[in-house]
Amino acid sequence: MFCISLLCQGGALITAELGFQNNREIFAVPGFINYPSFKGCNKLIRELKAKLVLTGKDIADEFLWEKKSKAEAEQSLSSEEKKILSLLDMEKSLDELIMETGLSAGIILAVLANLEIKDFIFEISGGRYKGRWIRENFGVLFLIIIFYINCNCFSDFIQNFSCLL
């Protein structure tokens, strides 16, 4: 659970307390001590019921998420996998991949299966494939994005949470 602005009493704080009692991960962004809308978050942090979050790296560190660069991740791939992956920055069909690589359908299908298992690509309906580079938890990221959009400070989001992108 990710707490951004909680009053000292109310449903959101009760939900956070119940989450803590049920051994759920609780994160909270601290706020000004004299603002009522931050008293709940500050209370959770003070009572060690929520983990303090200042940047996206705090969340990534807590879940031991490691972000590998595209170059680092590709080092473990075979030459066929690298060749096909380099073509999948835009979605492509099997026929397009056959024409562009000159490889047989069997080899391409085997490579696509390996890349999908390794989470480098995903299949789109209609037998089309596309590369995938963001593999983090989208639930937390979505909540953070919504908060920053609602606060009209999306540039702050990019600056503070770019490590999750």
C-alpha positions as CSV (number, residue, x, y, z in Angstrom):
1,M,0.0,0.0,0.0
2,F,1.3,3.4,-0.9
3,C,0.1,6.3,1.3
4,I,0.5,9.8,0.0
5,S,-1.8,12.0,2.0
6,L,-3.7,10.7,5.1
7,L,-5.7,12.5,7.7
8,C,-5.0,11.6,11.3
9,Q,-8.4,9.8,11.4
10,G,-10.3,8.3,8.6
11,G,-10.9,5.4,6.3
12,A,-7.5,5.5,4.5
13,L,-5.6,5.4,7.7
14,I,-7.7,2.6,9.0
15,T,-7.0,0.7,5.8
16,A,-3.3,1.3,6.2
17,E,-3.4,0.1,9.8
18,L,-5.3,-3.1,8.8
19,G,-2.7,-3.6,6.1
20,F,0.1,-3.4,8.6
21,Q,-1.8,-5.8,10.9
22,N,-2.0,-8.3,8.0
23,N,1.7,-8.0,7.2
24,R,1.3,-6.0,4.0
25,E,4.0,-3.7,2.7
26,I,3.0,-0.1,3.7
27,F,4.9,2.9,2.2
28,A,4.3,6.5,3.1
29,V,5.5,9.9,1.8
30,P,6.2,12.3,4.7
31,G,4.6,15.7,4.7
32,F,4.6,19.0,6.6
33,I,4.1,18.4,10.3
34,N,1.5,21.2,10.6
35,Y,-0.7,20.1,7.6
36,P,-3.7,17.9,8.7
37,S,-3.5,16.0,5.4
38,F,-0.1,14.6,6.2
39,K,-0.6,13.7,9.8
40,G,-1.7,10.2,9.0
41,C,1.4,9.4,6.9
42,N,3.7,11.0,9.5
43,K,2.0,8.9,12.2
44,L,2.5,5.7,10.3
45,I,6.2,6.5,9.7
46,R,6.7,7.5,13.3
47,E,5.2,4.3,14.6
48,L,7.3,2.3,12.2
49,K,4.1,0.9,10.5
50,A,5.1,2.4,7.1
51,K,8.4,2.7,5.3
52,L,9.5,6.2,4.4
53,V,9.5,6.9,0.7
54,L,11.2,9.9,-0.8
55,T,12.0,8.6,-4.3
56,G,11.1,5.7,-6.5
57,K,14.5,4.2,-5.6
58,D,13.2,3.6,-2.1
59,I,10.5,1.4,-3.4
60,A,12.8,-0.4,-5.8
61,D,15.4,-1.0,-3.1
62,E,12.7,-2.4,-0.7
63,F,11.6,-5.0,-3.2
64,L,15.2,-5.7,-4.4
65,W,14.3,-4.7,-7.9
66,E,17.3,-4.5,-10.1
67,K,17.1,-2.4,-13.2
68,K,19.4,-3.8,-15.9
69,S,20.3,-1.7,-18.8
70,K,19.2,-2.9,-22.2
71,A,22.9,-3.6,-23.0
72,E,23.4,-5.7,-19.8
73,A,20.3,-7.7,-20.4
74,E,21.1,-8.5,-24.0
75,Q,24.6,-9.9,-23.1
76,S,23.0,-13.3,-22.2
77,L,21.2,-13.6,-25.6
78,S,22.2,-15.7,-28.5
79,S,23.0,-14.1,-31.9
80,E,19.6,-15.1,-33.3
81,E,17.8,-13.7,-30.2
82,K,19.7,-10.4,-30.5
83,K,18.9,-10.2,-34.2
84,I,15.2,-10.7,-33.7
85,L,15.0,-8.5,-30.6
86,S,16.6,-5.6,-32.4
87,L,13.7,-5.7,-34.9
88,L,11.0,-5.7,-32.3
89,D,11.1,-2.1,-31.2
90,M,7.9,-1.9,-33.2
91,E,5.4,-4.7,-33.3
92,K,6.0,-7.2,-36.1
93,S,4.3,-10.4,-37.4
94,L,6.1,-13.7,-38.0
95,D,6.0,-13.0,-41.8
96,E,7.7,-9.7,-41.4
97,L,10.4,-11.3,-39.2
98,I,11.0,-14.0,-41.8
99,M,11.4,-11.4,-44.5
100,E,13.7,-9.2,-42.5
101,T,15.9,-11.8,-41.0
102,G,16.0,-14.5,-43.7
103,L,15.7,-17.2,-41.0
104,S,13.2,-20.0,-41.2
105,A,9.8,-19.9,-39.5
106,G,10.8,-22.7,-37.1
107,I,13.9,-21.0,-35.9
108,I,12.1,-17.7,-35.5
109,L,9.2,-19.3,-33.5
110,A,11.7,-21.0,-31.2
111,V,13.6,-17.8,-30.7
112,L,10.4,-15.9,-30.1
113,A,9.4,-18.5,-27.5
114,N,12.7,-18.1,-25.7
115,L,12.5,-14.3,-25.7
116,E,9.0,-14.4,-24.4
117,I,10.0,-16.8,-21.6
118,K,12.9,-14.5,-20.7
119,D,10.4,-11.6,-20.7
120,F,12.1,-9.6,-23.4
121,I,9.1,-9.6,-25.7
122,F,5.3,-10.2,-25.6
123,E,2.8,-11.4,-28.1
124,I,0.1,-9.1,-29.2
125,S,-3.2,-10.5,-30.5
126,G,-3.0,-11.5,-34.2
127,G,0.3,-13.2,-33.9
128,R,2.3,-10.0,-33.6
129,Y,5.3,-9.5,-31.3
130,K,6.8,-6.5,-29.6
131,G,9.8,-5.9,-27.3
132,R,9.3,-5.2,-23.6
133,W,11.7,-3.2,-21.4
134,I,9.6,-2.1,-18.4
135,R,9.2,-5.2,-16.2
136,E,8.6,-3.5,-12.8
137,N,5.5,-3.5,-10.7
138,F,3.0,-1.3,-12.5
139,G,0.5,-1.0,-9.6
140,V,2.8,1.1,-7.4
141,L,4.1,3.1,-10.4
142,F,0.5,3.8,-11.5
143,L,-0.4,5.2,-8.1
144,I,2.6,7.4,-8.0
145,I,1.9,8.7,-11.6
146,I,-1.7,9.5,-10.7
147,F,-0.6,11.4,-7.6
148,Y,1.9,13.5,-9.5
149,I,-0.6,14.2,-12.4
150,N,-3.2,15.3,-9.9
151,C,-0.8,17.6,-8.2
152,N,0.3,19.1,-11.5
153,C,3.9,18.3,-10.9
154,F,4.6,15.5,-13.4
155,S,8.2,16.9,-14.0
156,D,8.9,16.1,-10.3
157,F,7.7,12.6,-10.9
158,I,10.2,12.2,-13.8
159,Q,13.0,13.6,-11.7
160,N,12.3,11.5,-8.6
161,F,11.0,8.2,-10.0
162,S,12.9,7.8,-13.3
163,C,14.8,4.8,-11.7
164,L,11.5,2.8,-12.1
165,L,11.1,3.6,-15.8
